[in-house]
Amino acid sequence: MEKSRSSFSGRIGFVLAAAGSAVGLGNIWRFPYLAAKYGGGIFLLVYVILAITFGFSLMIAEIALGRKTGLSAVGAYRALNKKYSFIGTLTSVVPMIILPYYCVIGGWVVKYFAAFLSGQGNAAAGETYFANFTAQTAQPIVWFCVYAIATAVVVLLGVEKGVEKVSKILMPFLVVLSIAVAAYTVCMPGAIEGVKYYLFPDFSKFSTTTVLAALGQLFYSMSLAMGIMITYGSYMKKDADMEKSVGQIEIFDTGIAFLAGLMIVPAVFVFSGGDQAQLSAGPSLMFITLPKVFASMPLGGLIGSAFFLLVLFAALTSSISLMETVVSILQDKFQWSRRMACMIVIIGMLLIGIPTSLGFGIWDFIQPLGMSILDFFDFISNSVLMPIVAFLTCIFIGFVVKPDLVVEEVRLSSKFKREKLFRVMIKYVAPIFIVAILVSSVLNSLGIITI
């Protein structure tokens, strides 16, 4: 198994693929909202501190598990301790749930990119455009299929020729587009007030909720507890510097999130005259507020096209990693070929993705827990399963196989300068943080608290 396993060509390929997984829709439609809500600079400071401590510890643990065993999530946990193989099973369920609805949202992004590119940006900025579009039956499903097929083609090509090659192309473009759009919005008349609000810390707004918001955003943003980093770690060569790689992934992820805030916060401030309430979270920011902002800008059609192309790249690199993880799990579990595994995953994507899309139209009467089908899947995967998986992983590494297993794997290619930090975080601090994420995210999803 280990001899025939696919691998990345080197450390750069691994870093760009893993960073592409980490950089997704959450960086662009959730980070700016949270940063603006919790005082800009103070939120950024808390986020960076958590990234280099909590985020680093969980990410390097997952990557080490993958590289140590040469297996995806299900096989990795079983290989290390059969009694705890259920953690791998739980982990594998997460990307299987997320992938279909993520592709539905990816289809929306393709639709908006096409609208702005074809000169229909003003129409896309209409008050009811998004609601009317998602309420249709055929059109959202067509765009969903286009996006899903694009994702599947890359994964079908394999690790090095597909996942790595596309990441090497898309990630540099993503960075360049982010810088270009951010530079344009910062230079708009009146944008400086938004820049100040975003960058300068307001210590009076620091609170436990600020930490919880930053913690939750970091957890979801870095592709933790989805099996992705275990899978990508299993493709990582033994001589690739693991500690340096994780540091570079953190820089990519935090940098793109920072630039997204620099793109969006000043632009919305200019558009709204400084009304912070316009910075709502989630799809309403991406598909309702921002098209209005672009429509009001000089060269708005061009900037809107560039922005949605950027979002498309970010979404694609993430959905590719989700599908690659599911395909790898099926290959390891059933010894299927990549082609067979891809075909099964595509069928599953369609079976779950189409009802998810219809949940905004003819099936909108289906409301599990009072949520749309998409929101329900998001709640189960992000708010419930992911924190549980991460907590169990910390217990598994901290007290079952022991941190030495990870330390020894990291030291094969790195000095592991943050070893002491890792040991303390994985055994004592991270589990407490994860329980806090679980409780706060469930309460937030149920509308009991607002983050």
N, C-alpha and C positions, 0 to 999 in steps of 0.2 A: 504493500500500500504506500509506504513512505517513499519508496524508490520511484514510483510512477506518478507521484503527486505533482500537480502543477505548482509553479512558483513564480514570484515576481523576479524580474531580471536583476534587480539590485535594490539598494536602500531607497534611491530616489523614486523608483516605481512604486515601492511600498508606501512611502510617505505621501505621494500625490494621490494614490488610490484611497488610502485611509483618511487623508484630509478631505478628499472629495466626498467620502461617506459622511464625515462629521459636518461638513459645510452643506446645509440644506435649507429647506423652507423656514425652519425654525429660526435660523440666523437672521432671516430677512423680514419675516412678518411678526416675530415675537420679541426678539431682542430689542429693537428700537422702541417698541411700546413699553417694555419693562424699564429700560434705561431712562426713558422720559418720565415715567410714572414715579420712579424711585430716586429722583434727584440727579440724574445724569452722571456726573463724575464720581459720586460716592458709590453708585451701582457698578460702574466700570471697575473701580478699585477693588470692591468686594469680589466681583466676578473673576478678575485676574488672580487674586490671592487664592480663591477656591480652585481655579484651573491648575495652578502649579502645585497644589497640595492634594486635594480630594480627587480632582479629575485625573491628574497624573497617576495616582496610586491605583485607581480602578482600571485605567486604560492599560498600564504596563502589566497589570496582573492578567488581564484577559489575553493580551498579545502573547505573554509568556506561556499561558496555558496552551494556546494554539501551536506555538512553535515547539514547545516541549513534546507534545503528543503527535504533532503532524496531522491533527484531525480537527473537524469542525465541532460545534458545541456538544452534540449528543455523544459523539465518540470520545471527546476529550475528557469529559467528566467520568465516563465509564472506564476509560483506560487508567485513570488515576485512583478511582475507588468505586467499585460497582454499586455499593450501597447508595451512593449519591448521584447515580446516573439520572435520577428524576430531575435534577437541576438542569441537565442538558436538554431534557425533553421540554421542560417549561421554557427554557431559553429559545428553543427552536420554534415554539408557537408564536413568539413575539413578531419576528419578521414575516411569518406567514399571514398574520392578521394585518400588519401595517402595509405590506406591499400593495395589495389591491386598492385600498383607499388612497394611498399616496399617489398611485398612478391616475386615479380619478382627478385629484387636485392637479397633477402634472398635465392632464388633458386640458384643464381650465387655463393653465399657464400658456400652453401652445395656442389655444383659442385667442387669448388676449394679445400674444405676440403677433399672431397673424392679423388681428384687427388693427393694431398700431402700424404694422409694416405695410398694410394695404391702404393706409390713409383713413381708417375708420376710428381713429382715436377719440374723436369728439363723440361719436356714437357710443363707444365703450365707456365714456365718462357719464353717460346718462344715468339718472337716479335708479331706474328699474332694469338696466341692461343685464346686470349680473343675475338678478332674481329671475328675469324672463328666460335667460339662457339656461340656467341650471334646472329650471322647471320643465324644459323640453325633454322629449324622450330620445329622439334619434341623435341630435347634434352632439350633446355631451358624451354619449356613448361612442360616437365616431372619433371624437378627439381623444377620449380615453384609450381607445384601441390604437390610435396612431402613436401615442406616447408609450403605451405598453409594448408595442411591437419594436419601437426604437430601443427600449430598454432590453428586451429579449435578444435582439440581434447582437448587441454588444456582449452579453453574457454567453451567448452561443459560440462566439468566436474564441472564448477561453480566457484564462487569467492574463497571460502576457500579451497576446495579440488583441484581446478585447478590452477587459477591465483596465489593465495598465496603460495600454496605448491611448485609449479614449481619455483617461484621467490626465495623461501627460499633455494632451491637446486642450482639454476643457479647463483645467485648473489655471494655467497661465492666462487664458482668455478671461476667465472669471475674475482674476485679480486685476487685470488691465481695465476691464469694463467697470469694475467696482470703483477703482481710482478715478476713472474718467467721469463717471456719473456723479460721484461724490464731489469732485473738483468743480463740476458745473453748478451743482446745487449750492455749494458753499459760496460761490461767487455771485449768486443771484442777489439783486437789491433787497435788503431787509433780512437776508439769511443769517447775518452775523448774530442776531439775537437768539436764533435757534441754536447756532453753534455754541454760544456761551451757555445756554441752558443745558445743552447736551454734555459739554465737557467739564464745566466747573462744578465741583461737588457742593451739594447743599447738605451739610452735616446734620441739620435739623430734621432731615428726612430719613436719617439712618434709623433702622429699627430691625426687630427680629424678622419682620415680613420682608424687608430688603434682602436679608441673608437667605431666607427661604426662596424668594423669587429668583435670586442669582443662582442658588444651588439647584433649583429645579430646571432652570434654563440650561445651565452647564451640563447637567445630567443627560437631558434629552439631546442637546446639541452635539455632544461628543460621541454619539452612537454607542453608548454603553448599555450593557444588559440586553443586547439584541442578538448576540452571537456573531456580530459582524467582525469585531476586533479579534475574536478567537479564530474565526475563519481566515481572516487576512494574516493573522500571526502564523497560521499553519502553512501559509504560502511564503513566509519570510525566511530568507537564507540564514544559516547559523552565524555567518560572519558579519551580518548587518548590525550596526550599532543600534540596539533597541532603545536605550535611554535617550540618545540624541534624536532618534526618529520620533519618539513620543513628544519631545520638546518641540520639534518642528511642526508636528500635527497640531499641537496646542497653539502655536503662533499663527498657523493658517486659519484655524477655526475662530480664534479670538479676533484676528485681524479682519476677516471678512465680516464678522458680526459688528465690529467697530465701524467699518466702512459703511455697512448697511445703515447704521444709525446716523452716520454723517450724511448719507444720501437722503434719508427719509425725514428725520426730525427737522432740519432747517427748511426743507421744501414744504412740509406740512405747516410749519410756523408761518412761512410767507403766504401760503394759500389761505390760511385760516385767521391771519392777523394775530397769531400768538395764542390761539385757543388750543390748549393741551388736550381737551376732550376729543379733538379730531383724531388723535393718535390712538384709535381703538385697536384691539388685538385681533390676530387671526385673519381670516379671509376678507373681512370687511375693510381692513387696511389695504390689503393687496389689490382687491378687485373692485372696490368702491371708492375709497378715499383717494388712493394714488392716481388712478386714471383721471380723476377730476383735477388733481394737482398738475399732471402732465398737460392736460388740455388747456390749462390757464397759463402755461409757460411759453415763452418764445422757443421755437424749435421743439415744441412739446411732442410732436409726432416722432421725431428722431430720438429724443431722450426716452420716450415711452417704449419705443422699439428696442433700444439698447438695454433698458432696465428689464424688460420681460425676457430678453435673450439671456441676460445675466441670471435671472431667476430660473429660466429653463435649464441652463447649464448646472446651476446649484442643485436643482431637483433631480436632474438626470444622474449626476454622480452619486446621489444618495439612493435612488431607486435601483441603480445598477448594483450597488453594494448589498441592498436588501435581497434582490433576486439571486445574486451570486451566493449569498449565505444560505438561502433555501435550497438552491441547486446543490451546493456542496454537502449539505446535510443529507439530502436524498441519495447523492452518490455514495457517501460513506455508509449510510444505513442499509441501502439495498443493492450496492455495487452496480448501479445503473451507469450507462454512458452519459456524458454531458448532454447529448442530444435528447435522450429519453427523459432525463431529469428536467430539462428545459421545457419540453412539451407538456409534461405533467404540471409544472408550475404555471405555464401559460393558461392551461385549462382552468386551474384553480383561480388564477387572477380574474379570468372572465366570469367564473361562477360567483365570485364574491364582489368583484368590481362593478358589474352591471347592476345588481340590486342596490349597491351603495349609491351609484349615480341616480338611479330611479327614486331613491329616498328623498330627493329634492323635487320630484315631479309626481308621477302617477302613484308612487308608493309612499308619499309623504305622510300617509295615515299610520304607517308603521313607526312607532315611537318607543323603542325599548328604554325603560327608565326615564321616559319623557324626552329622549334625545332622538335626533335624526340617526339613520343607520350609520353614517360616517362618524358622527360624534360618539356614538356608542362604541364602535370599534376603536376609536382613538382613546376613549376612556378606559376600556378594558386593557389595551396594550400599554399605553403610556402611563396612566395613573395607577394601575393595579399591578399588572404582570411585571413590568420593568423594574420598579422598586423592589418587588419581592425577589426577583431573580438576582438583582444586585446585592441584596441583603444576604441571601443564601450563598452567593459567591464569596462574599467577605468571610462568612462563617466557615465555609469550606476551605478557603486558603489560610485563614487565620488560625483555625483550630483543628482541622482534619489533616490536610496534607502539609500544613505549616508554611510560613512565609519563606523558609529556606529553599523550597522548591522553586519559587519564582526568582529569588535572589541568585541562585546558582545558574538558572537559565539566562538571566540578564547579564551575568558576569562572563558568559561565553563570548560576548562581543562588546561589553561596556564595563567601565569602572564602577558604575552604579553609585554616583555621588549622592543621590537622594535615598540611599538604602534605609537609613534610620527613620527618615520621614515616612517611607513606605511601610515599614514594619508597624509603626505607631498608628498610622492612618487605617491600614487594612484590618487591624485587630480591634481597635478601640474607638476611633473617631468616625470613620466612614459608616459603620453600621448605625450609629446614632443619627448621623446626617440622613441616611437613607430612610430610616423610620420617619424622620421629620418630613422628607419629601413625599413619602407614601401618604401620610396623614393629611398634609396640606394640599396635595394634588387631588386627592379624593374629595375633600371638603370643597375645594375650588370647583371641581367638575360638577359637583352636586349643587353649587350655588350657595353653599353655606358661608364661605368666605370668598373674597375676591383677590386674586393675585394676577 
